[in-house]
């Protein structure tokens, strides 16, 4: 609601006092620069405290697929519901809110420009003139000044603490050795880059001069090219007509051929059908000899298959017997190994018994009567009792081992006799499969005997039918097809069509020759013109200028860095000579920072509203005043003339920055400020100023709006002045190229002068009537 807002933008008005629901929405569909947008504001009332109130603002954009999606800026800002991002998106599309609601949207009860303070009006005009970059420089300069103040405080603190170490100074001096040589080298590089840049600029200037000279030749070239295109277009149109005639003759010839071909098509189709059938039957009978041979050899092949299968069965029995004998050999081998282990254990046991028995001869009581009662010889006596049975067991195991060896040898000899049985079985099975495959193939061929007899009978029948058909028609060599032309009228018609097509071909050849002559003449004239200047050469020359400018800038920076190194080296040398001089150097640096601080403060002021922005406003003042006076002249006549002043005289006679709108009244010959005029006159002047700002935006800044808005701005005017006020509105639309202006008025005379009227009361009544019905 701009008429109640304290300031422009979403934060200038509170909706919380105007809504009563827990959640409220406000939608607005609007368009700008060919794109459709939708503004949606959601006001949530969860309580009376500010912490429970929340406002969300969304900006949606209609894409090419007719889908609403959040608006996004090139810098990555997306309308995510926050009021700040919504304001940034709207400002990027429509411009700053202050400028929009001052120049384009004239709301009821808004402040007049004459009541703006100096800073407010200059901020508005700075945005109008596109001075945002200068203001940004001023802000950066102010930030630099604040940083310099912090640096100055640090330097002053450093001056009070003189406790630097001499070793650090010596290290710095060694690090900066050779600074003078680097200065000389950097200066030489800078001079060389400067010479190269000047040479590139000279080359660019010469190419630009050649480009100006080539413009006249390019105009003549464009004329000749246009004539050449016209000649080719005329040739194409004539060729199109001739080709249409040729196509018509070709269609007539095709229809004639179709009529003639229809007579012989049926006979040719019948002959082709019989020939196809004969060829098919001949292909079938080509296997007749193979079928007869298979029928003769099928019984023999069947007998061979039977014998091969008997041989396979016999060999399979032999293979199974061989497997059983091999299993028996393996079992006997395992049993023989077990006997060998058991015999070894028996031999070890007999040897142990012999050793124990030998103890009876080595004891001291050997041969005495007490030997039988010696407890130490009880083990020897036990061994003497067991020794005969151990020897008997060894002899028994040896006999079993010899028997098994004989049996194993017999089995191995039997296995050796049948060792080739598996290979014989494989060969027999392979031979059986081949015999079976041969017998199957013979059976398949023999089964085709009835087919051969049927094919032989069909072939005789088809050959008889083919012999009864009339002979094939003659071949027309000119038409490359089997068409017999046997009618005099058809021959005459064919000759007439061919003659017509030959005449068309002659006309096409003549037209090509004439057109080619004209095209050759125009092309010769075009080729005789000097060739246009290659834009790539000029672009390359400009690129060379930019490249050498960059090299020069880099050389300047290198030279400046070398100079700084040399200065630092000199300062360090002085400090090494006299340690106490560091305090003076710190004081000098402090003074230099103070000077820089003063310079940056001055630069920030120059970049502010009272500096370059004020000068830009002074420069734009005559243009803006001219637009205001043009509007006043269109609607009010030559009585008032407006001038914008940005300097005001103080009581001491000095000039200071300010802003005042001076109006010269031709009837009273008075020059006074707009604040001293009557209410109606101030309305005139203010509305002309507002619309002049809109015109200036449209004409000079490139920021265009198709529609203007105003809300009951004609209140203090009488009816005659209101009609003159309407003339001013139409003059604004004419000068600014606007499509329309929506205005709200309580005056019937002004409403009648509008091109169209939106009557909300009538629309509400119509809606109520339709609802009742």
RAURGI-V412993 format. One record per backbone hydrogen bond with DSSP energy under -1.0 kcal/mol. CO is the residue of the C=O (numbers start at 1). NH is the residue of the N-H. If there is no record, write none. Layout:
[[CO | NH] [CO | NH]]
This chain:
[[1 | 4] [9 | 12] [12 | 6] [15 | 18] [22 | 45] [24 | 43] [26 | 41] [28 | 39] [30 | 37] [32 | 35] [35 | 32] [36 | 62] [37 | 30] [38 | 60] [39 | 28] [40 | 58] [41 | 26] [42 | 56] [43 | 24] [44 | 54] [49 | 52] [52 | 46] [54 | 44] [56 | 42] [58 | 40] [59 | 71] [60 | 38] [61 | 69] [63 | 66] [67 | 63] [69 | 61] [71 | 79] [73 | 76] [77 | 73] [81 | 57] [82 | 86] [83 | 87] [84 | 88] [85 | 89] [86 | 90] [87 | 91] [88 | 92] [89 | 93] [90 | 94] [91 | 95] [96 | 100] [97 | 101] [99 | 103] [100 | 104] [100 | 105] [104 | 709] [106 | 711] [107 | 110] [112 | 115] [113 | 116] [117 | 121] [118 | 122] [119 | 123] [120 | 124] [121 | 125] [122 | 126] [123 | 127] [124 | 128] [125 | 129] [126 | 131] [131 | 135] [132 | 136] [133 | 137] [134 | 138] [135 | 139] [136 | 140] [137 | 141] [138 | 142] [139 | 143] [140 | 144] [141 | 145] [142 | 146] [143 | 147] [144 | 148] [145 | 149] [146 | 150] [147 | 151] [148 | 152] [149 | 153] [150 | 154] [151 | 155] [152 | 156] [153 | 157] [154 | 158] [155 | 159] [158 | 161] [161 | 163] [165 | 169] [166 | 170] [167 | 171] [168 | 172] [169 | 173] [170 | 174] [171 | 175] [172 | 176] [174 | 177] [176 | 179] [178 | 182] [179 | 183] [180 | 184] [181 | 185] [182 | 186] [183 | 187] [184 | 188] [185 | 189] [186 | 190] [187 | 191] [188 | 192] [189 | 193] [190 | 194] [191 | 195] [192 | 196] [193 | 197] [194 | 198] [195 | 199] [196 | 200] [197 | 201] [198 | 202] [199 | 203] [200 | 204] [201 | 205] [202 | 206] [203 | 207] [204 | 208] [205 | 209] [206 | 210] [207 | 211] [208 | 212] [209 | 213] [210 | 214] [212 | 215] [214 | 218] [215 | 219] [216 | 220] [217 | 221] [218 | 222] [219 | 223] [220 | 224] [221 | 225] [222 | 226] [223 | 227] [224 | 228] [225 | 229] [226 | 230] [227 | 231] [228 | 232] [229 | 233] [230 | 234] [231 | 235] [232 | 236] [233 | 237] [234 | 238] [235 | 239] [236 | 240] [237 | 241] [238 | 242] [239 | 243] [240 | 244] [241 | 245] [242 | 246] [243 | 247] [244 | 248] [245 | 249] [246 | 250] [247 | 251] [248 | 252] [249 | 253] [250 | 254] [251 | 255] [252 | 256] [253 | 257] [254 | 258] [255 | 259] [256 | 260] [257 | 261] [258 | 262] [260 | 263] [261 | 265] [264 | 268] [265 | 269] [266 | 270] [267 | 271] [268 | 272] [269 | 273] [270 | 274] [271 | 275] [272 | 276] [273 | 277] [274 | 278] [275 | 279] [276 | 280] [277 | 281] [278 | 282] [279 | 283] [280 | 284] [281 | 285] [284 | 287] [285 | 288] [287 | 291] [288 | 292] [289 | 293] [290 | 294] [291 | 295] [292 | 296] [293 | 297] [294 | 298] [297 | 301] [298 | 302] [299 | 303] [300 | 304] [301 | 305] [302 | 306] [303 | 307] [304 | 308] [305 | 309] [306 | 310] [307 | 311] [308 | 312] [309 | 313] [310 | 314] [311 | 315] [312 | 316] [313 | 317] [314 | 318] [315 | 319] [316 | 320] [317 | 321] [318 | 322] [319 | 323] [320 | 324] [321 | 325] [322 | 326] [323 | 327] [324 | 328] [325 | 329] [326 | 330] [327 | 331] [328 | 332] [329 | 333] [330 | 334] [331 | 335] [332 | 336] [333 | 337] [334 | 338] [335 | 339] [336 | 340] [337 | 341] [338 | 342] [339 | 343] [340 | 344] [341 | 345] [342 | 346] [343 | 347] [344 | 348] [345 | 349] [346 | 350] [347 | 351] [348 | 352] [349 | 353] [350 | 354] [351 | 355] [352 | 356] [353 | 357] [354 | 358] [357 | 360] [363 | 366] [365 | 368] [368 | 371] [371 | 374] [375 | 378] [377 | 381] [378 | 382] [379 | 383] [380 | 384] [381 | 385] [382 | 386] [383 | 387] [386 | 390] [387 | 391] [388 | 392] [389 | 393] [390 | 394] [391 | 395] [392 | 396] [393 | 397] [394 | 398] [395 | 399] [396 | 400] [397 | 401] [398 | 402] [399 | 403] [400 | 404] [401 | 405] [402 | 406] [403 | 407] [404 | 408] [405 | 409] [406 | 410] [407 | 411] [408 | 412] [409 | 413] [410 | 414] [411 | 415] [412 | 416] [413 | 417] [414 | 418] [418 | 421] [420 | 424] [421 | 425] [422 | 426] [423 | 427] [424 | 428] [425 | 429] [426 | 430] [427 | 431] [428 | 432] [429 | 433] [430 | 434] [431 | 435] [432 | 436] [433 | 437] [434 | 438] [435 | 439] [436 | 440] [437 | 441] [438 | 442] [439 | 443] [440 | 444] [441 | 445] [442 | 446] [443 | 447] [445 | 448] [446 | 449] [448 | 452] [449 | 453] [450 | 454] [451 | 455] [452 | 456] [453 | 457] [454 | 458] [455 | 459] [456 | 460] [457 | 461] [458 | 462] [459 | 463] [460 | 464] [461 | 465] [462 | 466] [463 | 467] [464 | 468] [476 | 481] [481 | 476] [481 | 483] [487 | 491] [488 | 492] [489 | 493] [490 | 494] [491 | 495] [492 | 496] [493 | 497] [494 | 498] [495 | 499] [496 | 500] [497 | 501] [498 | 502] [499 | 503] [500 | 504] [501 | 505] [502 | 506] [503 | 507] [504 | 508] [505 | 509] [506 | 510] [507 | 511] [508 | 512] [509 | 513] [510 | 514] [511 | 515] [512 | 516] [513 | 517] [514 | 518] [515 | 519] [516 | 520] [517 | 521] [518 | 522] [519 | 523] [520 | 524] [521 | 525] [522 | 526] [523 | 527] [524 | 528] [534 | 538] [535 | 539] [536 | 540] [537 | 541] [538 | 542] [539 | 543] [540 | 544] [541 | 545] [542 | 546] [543 | 547] [544 | 548] [545 | 549] [546 | 550] [547 | 551] [548 | 552] [549 | 553] [550 | 554] [551 | 555] [552 | 556] [553 | 557] [554 | 558] [555 | 559] [556 | 560] [557 | 561] [558 | 562] [559 | 563] [560 | 564] [561 | 565] [562 | 566] [563 | 567] [564 | 568] [565 | 569] [566 | 570] [567 | 571] [568 | 572] [569 | 573] [570 | 574] [571 | 575] [572 | 576] [573 | 577] [574 | 578] [578 | 581] [579 | 582] [580 | 583] [581 | 585] [582 | 586] [583 | 587] [584 | 588] [585 | 589] [586 | 590] [587 | 591] [588 | 592] [589 | 593] [590 | 594] [591 | 595] [592 | 596] [593 | 597] [594 | 598] [595 | 599] [596 | 600] [597 | 601] [598 | 602] [599 | 603] [600 | 604] [601 | 605] [602 | 606] [603 | 607] [606 | 612] [608 | 611] [608 | 613] [611 | 615] [612 | 616] [613 | 617] [614 | 618] [615 | 619] [616 | 620] [617 | 621] [620 | 624] [621 | 625] [622 | 626] [623 | 627] [624 | 628] [625 | 629] [626 | 630] [627 | 631] [628 | 632] [629 | 633] [630 | 634] [631 | 635] [632 | 636] [632 | 637] [639 | 666] [641 | 664] [643 | 662] [645 | 660] [646 | 658] [648 | 656] [650 | 653] [654 | 650] [656 | 648] [660 | 645] [661 | 674] [662 | 643] [663 | 672] [664 | 641] [665 | 669] [665 | 670] [670 | 665] [672 | 663] [673 | 676] [674 | 677] [678 | 682] [679 | 683] [680 | 684] [681 | 685] [682 | 686] [683 | 687] [684 | 688] [685 | 689] [686 | 690] [687 | 691] [688 | 692] [689 | 693] [690 | 694] [691 | 695] [692 | 696] [693 | 697] [694 | 698] [695 | 699] [696 | 700] [706 | 739] [706 | 740] [708 | 742] [709 | 106] [710 | 744] [714 | 717] [718 | 722] [719 | 723] [720 | 724] [721 | 725] [722 | 726] [723 | 727] [724 | 728] [725 | 729] [726 | 730] [727 | 731] [728 | 732] [729 | 733] [730 | 734] [731 | 735] [732 | 736] [733 | 738] [740 | 708] [742 | 710] [744 | 712] [747 | 751] [748 | 752] [749 | 753] [759 | 763] [760 | 764] [761 | 765] [762 | 766] [763 | 767] [764 | 768] [765 | 769] [766 | 770] [767 | 771] [768 | 772] [769 | 773]]
